[in-house]
């Protein structure tokens, strides 16, 4: 049972709290405040937190959801987290059933001070047992060694397209992802998959065109059009 709720609705509406207790999949939309939610830690397997502030108490609460398999806390406000690498390590160690983790755009993405075989401090315990997916898109931190079969990040063309696919709903960050994708066209060592690139960029534009968001996010179609231009130019070069 999937439930999406805003935290103020959960606080003020008893039915929301009861439903959340029965949820196996829960999305919590924060409202200018730290996240607040109730769930049954025995049955919840998927948790998505967005548009709110992630505090240490939240992380500790998440770590107690022992059957959690899918966790997305990407682009949460983590500015005031103390020792984020230790909190990430706590989650990874306690969530033994975790398959998918997205920490994109958060301060949980930090390079370690020593070589652990992993470029994100706190994920080293997963080097020998990689996750199915890790989202580690960050505009200021580069991470190449990430313990997952599929990765969203900024260091390769494939990973940046993974980020675009995974965050297709987030227009505010999607335009920056497409802008980062554009940077690869000017590099001689880039291997551009034209077919996949066109497919992903067109999907992103179609998604937000159908939601009539271009008036609000004017730079998104500009970034998308620039990507399509570069991809078509590559087609001409290969003829």
Secondary structure, DSSP 8 states (H G I E B T S, - for coil): -EEEEEHHHHHH-HHHHHHHHT-SEEEEE--SSB------TTT--EEEEESSB--HHHHHHHTT-TT--EEE-TT-B-TT-SSHHHHHHHHHHH-TT--EEE-TTSTT----SS--S-SSTT-GGGSSS-EEEEE---SS------SEEEEE-SSSHHHHHHHHHHTTT-HHHHHHHHHHHHHGGG-TT----HHHHHHHHHHHHHHHHHTT-TTT-HHHHHHHHHHHHHHHHHHHHH-
